[in-house]
Amino acid sequence: MKIFRNMKILTKLLVLIAVSMFFLLFVGISSYYQINEMSSASEEMYNERLLPIMWFDEVQINLAHIDAGLLRLILTEDRLEKDTVIADMRDRSLRIDDLLYDYQNKDLENEVVDMIFQLKNRLNEYHRDRQTMVDLAVIQDSEAAFSYYEETEQSRESINELVAELAEYNEVIAGQLNNANQEKASSAAFITFISIAVALLSTLIIGLFLARLITNSFKRLQVVMTEIGEGNLKIDVSSYRAKDEIGQLFTIVETMCNNIRSLIGKINHTTSQVNDASQKLSDGSQQTGEQSAQIATTINDVAEGATKQSDHVSHVLKMMEESVSDVETGSNHANKTLTNAVQSTKVANDGAKAIYESIDHLGELKENVSHATLSIQQLGKRSEEIGGIITAITAISDQTNLLALNAAIEAARAGEHGKGFAVVADEVRKLAEQSNQSAGQITQLINTIQEETLDTVSLMESNLTTVENQVIMIKKGGQALKEIVKQVEDTEVGAHEMKEIFENLRQNSHDVLNAIQDISAIIEDAAASSEEVAASAEQQLATVEEMASSSTNLATTSKQLKQEVEKFKV
């Protein structure tokens, strides 16, 4: 009981919800278990009993079709029809074997296993008899086939009886399973009904208990608050001790009662003091009236002095405004100077950067000119080597021409046999002359190239000297521009400092101007206030008289307040 009283209201409600959920979960799990059990039993009945019944019915139907097929096979003489009947009987026999195999794989009783064994033996005998009849029918010995059919009729009937017995056995077992399922369903319904009833009853009892526990606490709180509302502060609030929200509320109410009792005591004490103070206030109001007259005279003198000070401050304020305007103008000029200095620094830096880039480019040009001069000199040397080679070629062509001439002479001496050799010698001579001419032309070209190469080398050396002089002059210009940049940067720094000085001066001027304006406003306010105080001093005389009357009213009010406070029971 005490545990439930100390629970929070939310905890109590959660307990009720938890109990309800527990019973709901219990009922759900129980119902699920029962339903799952019935489902398993139904599935077992279908798979283990109903399906075998259907299979045995199908076996009987197939056996009947096979018998009918045997008769058709005996009676018909059409070969195509005989083949169709034989294929159908074979398919139906295989289907019977499959059905018996599926049934044999189930968990069977020993009695059923023996019956299946007998059935398979009889079927094997029947298949052999059927094959004999088929063979007789195929050779169109109808009388012998029909006679054999009648002899095996008892065997077929025994097979059908055994199949019917197996089907009936499964029907009996299926009925037993169905009865067991019905009993389980009734038991599950009974258990579910009992579980729901217990859950509802338990939830109702716990809910009523918690509701009564909460409502009783609120009723007691209602009684306490009613007594306090009627002025009874002596009521015992500490009798209800619990750690729930209502217990905390009782603690707050107890604290409130204690605070109200303390407040009532202070009010009683204060009313006594108010009575004493009202008497003293009445006595002091007369003295205050006399002092107010003196204050009014003094305030009038102060107002005249404040008016004179206001005139002087207005003059100073006008002069300070002119100074601020001059400082503003100087600050603007300083800003312009700083802007120009920044632009000059940027331009000077750009110029220095361009000069340094020009020096780098001229250095590259100097290296390129040096490489070109060296390459042209190498070209001149190669031309001289080619000239030597051409001289050797010319000598070889002269020698070849001489040899061709000797060959022509020897060919002329040979007569008819040397004509072909003479033609070859003449062609060789012509080639030698052409080679000699080409060598002469190449020699002239090489001489021309050597002359132009010398001129080019001289010009490149002159250009190289000019480029080196330009590099020296640009470096001097870059050094001078570097000095200019340094001077411009110094100018920019000075402009910055001058701007900061003007900014500080402008700020200080504004601060001084604002201070003087504040002083002027204060003096004007003081003058106006002095006049108002003078008027107020005169009003104070009338107020003091009213205070004397109010002190009497205050004493009367304090007595009435004390009478009202005495109504509370503390």
Buried (B, 14 or more C-beta within 10 A) or exposed (E): EEEBBEBBBEEBBEBBEEBBEEBBEBBEEBBEEBBEBBEEBBEEBEEBBBBBBBBBEBBBEBBEBBBEBBBBBBEBEEEEEBEBBBEBBEEBBEBBBEBBEEBBEEEBEEEBEEBBEEBBEBBEBBBEBBEBBBEBBBEEBBEBBBEBBEEBEEEBEBBBEBBBEBBEBBBEBBEEBBEEBEEBBEEBEEBBEEBBEEBEEBBEEBBEBBEEBBEEBEEBBEEBBEBBEEEBBEBEBEEBEBEBBBBEBBBEBBEBBEEBBEEBEEBBEBBEEBBEBBBEBBEBBEEBBEEBEEBBEEBBEBBEEBBEBBEEBEEEBEEBEEEBEEBBEBBEEBBEBBEEBBEBBEEBBEBBEEBBEBBEEBEEBBEEBBEBBEEBBEBBEEBEEBBEEBEEBBEBBBEBBEBBBEBBEEBEEEEEEBEEBBEEBBEBBEBBBEBBEBBEEBBEEBEEBBEBBEEBBEEBBEBBEEBBEBBEEBBEBBEEBBEBBEEBBEBBEEBBEBBEEBBEBBEEBBEBBEEBBEBBEBBBEBBBBBBEBBEBBBEBBEBBEEBBEBBBEBBEBBEEBBEEBEEBEB
